[in-house]
Amino acid sequence: MRRLFSDELNDLHVRFSEMGMMANEAIFKSVRAFVNHDKDAARAVIADDKHINKREVDLEKRSFELIALQQPVTTDLRIIVTVMKASSDLERMGDHAVSIAKSTIRVKGETRVPEIEAKIADMASAVEQMVNEVLDAYVQSDAVRARQIAEEDHGINQFSDDIYHLCIDRMRADSDTIVGAMDYMLVSSYLERIGDYVTNICEWILYLKTGKLLELNSNAKEDDF
């Protein structure tokens, strides 16, 4: 029974990691569609979101079954709780990728600003890197790396601030860019929220290791860890 339970836990890990890769791919494709003005690619991101949603439901179902049938305690229970909570964060990342894809469709044909789009592409690359890193930290149960990744979110927030100010300046200079610039700000806010969800997963990695619910990127003292 114990070996069967271990196999089921490992399968849960694998399925969660796969979901993470699906979410990261959706982010990459949605931003690429946005900067390339590719409505067809954007529609594909929207259509594929159902697979991410289905994976979250599957993970939740499997997690509840493990809790009900195996009655896990301590570390094993933390693993299951972490997967349930973190998969919800991944699902929300997928939702924001869909929002970016919808922006692509909405602003097709509007006046675009290459300088701002390049900045959005850079921001997206940083976000994608964070997602890759947090998935690796999860697989390795690396609490130290999780804290470091959470700190990287400050850089994502700076990208968002920079894009906001670039958009305001451009809208003031050229009213034809107002519609597109509004969506630039929306897209940067979606990417910023994805960064926040990465931080959430970092917090669940720490919970997995310590059994404590800790808030990162806050005023909490190191001693509290």
C-alpha positions in Angstrom: 0.0 0.0 0.0 2.8 2.4 0.9 4.6 1.8 -2.4 1.3 2.3 -4.3 0.8 5.6 -2.4 4.3 6.7 -3.3 3.7 6.0 -6.9 0.5 8.0 -6.9 2.3 10.9 -5.2 5.0 10.8 -7.9 2.4 10.8 -10.6 0.8 13.9 -9.0 4.2 15.6 -9.1 4.7 14.7 -12.8 1.2 15.9 -13.7 1.7 19.2 -11.9 5.0 19.8 -13.6 3.3 19.1 -17.0 0.6 21.6 -16.1 3.3 24.2 -15.3 4.9 23.7 -18.8 1.5 24.0 -20.4 0.9 27.3 -18.6 4.3 28.7 -19.5 3.8 27.7 -23.1 0.5 29.6 -23.1 2.2 32.7 -21.7 4.9 32.5 -24.4 2.5 32.0 -27.2 0.1 34.7 -26.1 2.8 37.4 -25.9 4.4 36.3 -29.2 0.9 36.5 -30.8 0.5 40.0 -29.3 3.8 41.5 -30.5 3.5 39.8 -33.9 -0.2 40.9 -34.3 -1.1 37.3 -35.0 -4.9 36.8 -34.4 -4.8 33.1 -35.4 -2.1 32.3 -32.8 -4.1 34.2 -30.2 -7.2 32.2 -31.0 -5.2 29.0 -30.6 -4.1 30.1 -27.1 -7.7 30.7 -26.1 -8.8 27.4 -27.5 -6.0 25.5 -25.8 -6.8 26.9 -22.4 -9.3 24.2 -21.8 -6.5 21.7 -21.5 -5.0 23.7 -18.6 -8.4 23.9 -16.9 -8.9 20.2 -17.4 -5.5 19.4 -15.9 -6.3 21.5 -12.8 -9.6 19.7 -12.3 -7.8 16.3 -12.7 -5.2 17.3 -10.1 -7.8 18.4 -7.6 -9.8 15.2 -8.1 -6.7 13.0 -7.7 -5.6 15.0 -4.6 -9.0 14.6 -2.9 -9.0 10.9 -3.7 -5.6 10.5 -2.1 -6.7 12.3 1.0 -9.9 10.3 1.3 -8.4 6.9 0.5 -4.9 7.0 2.0 -5.5 9.5 4.9 -1.9 10.9 4.5 -0.3 12.7 7.4 2.5 15.4 7.9 4.8 15.6 4.9 2.6 13.5 2.5 -0.4 15.7 3.3 1.7 18.8 2.6 2.7 17.5 -0.8 -0.9 17.0 -1.7 -2.0 20.4 -0.4 0.8 22.1 -2.2 -0.2 20.5 -5.5 -3.8 21.6 -5.1 -3.0 25.1 -4.2 -0.2 25.7 -6.7 -2.2 24.1 -9.6 -4.8 26.8 -8.9 -2.1 29.4 -9.4 -1.0 27.8 -12.6 -4.6 27.8 -13.9 -4.9 31.5 -13.2 -1.6 32.1 -15.1 -3.3 30.4 -18.1 -6.3 32.7 -17.7 -4.0 35.7 -17.9 -2.4 34.3 -21.1 -5.9 34.1 -22.5 -6.5 37.7 -21.6 -3.3 38.7 -23.4 -4.6 36.7 -26.4 -7.9 38.5 -26.3 -6.0 41.8 -26.3 -4.3 40.7 -29.5 -7.6 40.2 -31.2 -9.1 43.4 -29.9 -6.3 45.8 -31.0 -5.6 44.3 -34.4 -5.3 47.2 -36.9 -4.8 49.9 -34.2 -1.7 52.1 -34.2 1.1 50.2 -32.6 4.3 51.3 -30.9 7.3 49.0 -31.5 9.3 50.5 -28.6 6.7 49.5 -26.1 6.0 46.1 -27.7 9.8 45.3 -27.4 9.6 46.2 -23.7 6.5 43.9 -23.3 8.5 41.1 -25.0 11.4 41.6 -22.6 9.0 41.6 -19.6 7.4 38.4 -20.9 10.8 36.7 -21.2 11.6 37.6 -17.6 8.2 36.2 -16.5 8.7 33.0 -18.5 12.1 32.5 -16.9 10.5 32.9 -13.4 7.9 30.3 -14.3 10.6 27.9 -15.5 12.7 28.5 -12.3 9.8 28.0 -9.9 8.8 24.7 -11.6 12.4 23.5 -11.2 12.5 24.7 -7.6 9.3 22.8 -7.0 10.7 19.6 -8.5 13.8 20.0 -6.4 11.9 21.1 -3.3 14.4 24.0 -3.1 13.2 26.5 -0.5 16.3 28.7 -0.8 15.8 29.1 -4.5 12.1 29.7 -4.0 12.9 32.7 -1.9 15.3 34.0 -4.5 12.8 33.6 -7.3 10.2 35.6 -5.2 12.6 38.4 -5.0 12.8 38.5 -8.8 9.2 39.7 -8.8 10.4 43.2 -8.0 12.0 43.3 -11.4 8.7 42.3 -13.0 6.9 45.1 -11.2 9.5 47.6 -12.5 8.9 46.5 -16.1 5.2 47.2 -15.5 5.9 50.7 -14.1 8.2 51.4 -17.1 5.6 50.3 -19.6 2.9 52.4 -17.9 5.0 55.6 -18.1 6.0 54.9 -21.7 2.3 54.4 -22.6 1.2 57.6 -20.9 4.0 59.6 -22.7 3.0 58.2 -26.1 -0.7 58.8 -25.6 0.0 62.4 -24.8 2.2 62.8 -27.8 -0.1 60.9 -30.3 -3.8 60.4 -29.7 -3.9 57.7 -32.4 -2.0 55.4 -30.0 -4.5 55.6 -27.2 -6.4 52.4 -27.9 -3.2 50.3 -28.4 -1.5 51.9 -25.4 -4.4 51.0 -23.2 -4.0 47.4 -24.1 -0.2 47.6 -23.6 -0.9 48.6 -20.0 -3.4 45.8 -19.7 -1.0 43.2 -21.1 1.8 44.4 -18.7 -0.7 44.1 -15.8 -1.5 40.5 -16.8 2.2 39.7 -16.9 2.7 41.4 -13.5 -0.1 39.2 -12.0 1.5 36.1 -13.5 4.7 37.1 -11.5 2.5 37.4 -8.4 1.3 33.8 -8.9 4.9 32.6 -9.3 5.5 34.2 -5.9 2.5 32.3 -4.5 4.0 29.0 -5.7 7.3 30.0 -4.1 5.3 30.3 -0.8 3.8 26.8 -1.3 7.3 25.4 -1.9 8.3 26.9 1.5 5.2 25.4 3.0 6.1 22.0 1.6 9.5 22.2 3.2 8.7 23.9 6.5 5.0 23.3 7.2 4.6 27.1 7.6 2.5 29.5 5.6 4.9 32.4 4.9 4.3 35.6 3.0 7.1 36.5 0.6 7.8 40.0 -0.7 6.4 41.4 2.5 7.9 43.1 5.6 8.3 39.8 7.3 11.7 39.4 9.0 14.1 36.7 8.1 13.9 35.4 11.7 10.2 34.5 11.0 11.4 32.0 8.4 
